[in-house]
Amino acid sequence: MSRPPIHPFILLFCFLHLSSGIQSNDLQILMKLKSALQTSNTNVFSSWESGNSICNFTGISRNSDDSITEIELSFQNLTGVLPLDSICQLQSLEKLSFGFNYLHGPIMDDLKNCVKLQYLDLGNNLFTGWSVPEISSLSQLRYLHLNASGFSGIFPWKSLQNMTGLVWLSLGDNPFNPTPFPNEVLLLTNLTWLFLSNCGIQGTIPAEIGNLKELINLELADNNMTGEIPVEIGNLVNLWQLELYNNSFTGKLPIGLRNLTKLEMFDFSNNYLEGDLSELRFLNNLVSLQLYQNELSGQVPAEFGNFTKLVDLSLYRNSFTGPLPHNLLSWAKTNFIEASENFFTGPIPPDMCKQGTMRSLFMFENYLTGEIPASFANCSTLRRFKVNNNSLSGKVPIGIWGLPIMILIDISLNDIEGPITSDIKNAKSLAYLFAGNNRLSGELPAAICNVLVLKSNKFHGPIGNHNTSGVFFFKLRILDLSHNEFTGLLPRNYFEKFNAMMINDEGRLEPQYLGESYTGYGCKRQSCQYQDSVVVTVKGLEIKLQRILTIFTTIDLSSNKFEGVIPEVLGRLIILRLLNLSHNSLTGHIPSSLAKLSALESLDLSSNSLTGEIPLQLTNLTFLAMLNLSQNQLIGPIPQGKQFATFENNSYDRNLGLCGFPLSSKCGTSELTQQAPPSIFQEDNDSLFASGFGWKAVLIGYGCGLLFGLAMGYVVFKIRKPIWLVRFIEGKEKDKKRRPNNQRPGQRRN
């Protein structure tokens, strides 16, 4: 007997009932997700109301069967723990994207139930301390983003064996347990994007890397990889970006790199590579080339001068020789060149700012000759110009001094002549001007600087007589005009305006260094900070401070032709650390106001014609470690106690009227009124040394400059247990520093 026909209305009812059931279940799952993330500071869930259709939920996509296929909630400022036990009940879910949020807690094993996922993004979150679960069941995955989320432990590399369709693998910037390059990755021949930087990979790059011929991006930087780069890397002819920086690779640039003609971003910096660059001369699509801090040599290929897309070039700290190509960086919108600390000769390429976009030019410590190209005077975008320690000559082109956003000019240690022109007053952003050891002449420029070093030139005439009355020097922290031919009185009206030396703002827990943070292609995962050095003269010895602490302030006017008295107003510069007025023709008494310079570490008034007694108040300078009053006409007893107990005879040489310790000449009965010199190790309630600043702290800096040690001693006194200093002394701050991963969501995408 035949069955009675099923009425169409019954079929429609059953379908609607089933669909309603699916929607009700999906709605419950989404409401549970919303509840789990309810503490988030976001409005993304404002449309997630039970009375609304799921179709209207922000970030939710559905297929023709009304099943949820995508949850896209990246960049939503979400915080909380993902309820993957419920999310993975969505049987049709193909995309799960929560990148660039603040999610935390464990990634539950339930993730393995999202078996239809093709796209998974949990990158750039805060899963610190948790490991990635076994996910081999996600065999349909094509995109996997877990980078920069704090995952640790052992990554389940074997899970990748089933993901043969994977095209995007981003696991970098996670502190996984160290492991050799995973063989499972070498089998993913469909990969186009591989980001494994800073995730514990060690050992060599396997030759099988050449099998991943679809790759457009390969990043293995910031690991502990060693050995030579395999020639098979030349098989990756589709590469757009190749980054191997901050490893320990050795050997030459591999034969076959010439095949990578699509390459635009190339970074092999901070390794131990050697040999020349001949293999790179065919890569004419390069935009950024970073090879700094290796052992490379030879000349820069002439072909580099025809690279029409190149905007960033960093070659510093290698052993390159010969001239740079004449047309280098003259075609595209150049950003920066860093070619310092090599053996380059010849002129500076003249057209690197031809497009009017260059920001930084660093070419110091080479053997460059010729004049500074006149074209740079029109480079209004230039912020840093550092060509010191070369053999440049001629005059600085008119216009360079007054570039509007210039921060740093360093032309020191060359053979440059002529004046610093008056347009420097237009350089409102200029913070650092280093022009020492040249043949510059003229009067003192009115520069608005934090650091002004014009030592060892031919500047002449009086200073402090301009109508500016020191207004241009209110930010000065370091002033070095030594070894010139300045005349007249010391510039009292300038000293009155040295505001930066009058304000004590040293309450910060950790001292800062002078310098400006900037980012570029060479600083992908951090803000790179440029930090300059300065040379100070102490008792005739030049001491180089590699980095300049903001707490370091100095005035050096030595070896000029100044005359007259030392102005009392100098006593207002209460955070001054070094004062050198030696080798002038100063007269009169040493002002007692200098005792107010409570931070002073070095005082040199030698080789003048000063008279009178040494002020007893100077014994209050409890940080004073170096004193030179020799070759004057001082008389009377030498003050005793505190720091004065540490100074030797040479601090007072050729002052025939002085007497008392440490000199052999006695002062008679007046000696009885002097305080007996205490031991420098004695705990004195009036001495800052007793509170944590002692000679042990001073001697920390012996190997790299005594004043550095003094500054460190100040920090020991100020903050007692500076972890950063302990690490420095223990040698944990190496010359070749790894780039820290201090990225937060929103900064970088992989």
Protein Blocks (a to p, Z undefined) as FASTA:
>chain_A
ZZddddfklmmmmmmmmmmmmmmmmmmmmmmmmmmmmmpccfklmmmcfkbcfklpghia
cdfkopafbdcfehklpacdddfklmmmmmkbcbdcfehiabecjddfklmmmmmbcbdc
fehiafehiacddfklmmmbfbdcfehnlpgcjddfklmmmmmmbcbdcfehiacddddd
dfklmmmmmbfbdcfehehpacjddfklmmmmmbcbdcfehiabecjddfklmmmmmbfb
dcfehiabecjddehjlmmmmbmbdcfehiabecdfklmmmmmmbfbdcfehiabecjdd
fklmmmmkbmbdcfehiabecjddfkgoklbccfbdcfehiabecjddfklmmnopafbd
cfehiabecjddfklmmmmkbmbdcfehiabehjddehjlmofklfbdcfehiabecjdd
fklmmmmmbmbdcfehiabecjddddddfbdcfehiabecjehiafnlommmmmpmbdcf
ehiabecjddfklmmmmmmlmpccklbfbdcdeddddddfklmmbccdddddddddeehi
acddfbacfkbccddfehiabecjddfklmmmmmbfbdcfehiabecjddfklmmmmmbm
bdcfehiabecjddfklmmmmmbmbdcfehiabecjddeejjllmpcfklmgoilkbgcj
fbfbdghjmlmmpccdddfkbccfkbmklnopafklmmmmmmnojklmmmmmmmmmmnop
amklmmmmnopacfbdcdddfbcehjacZZ
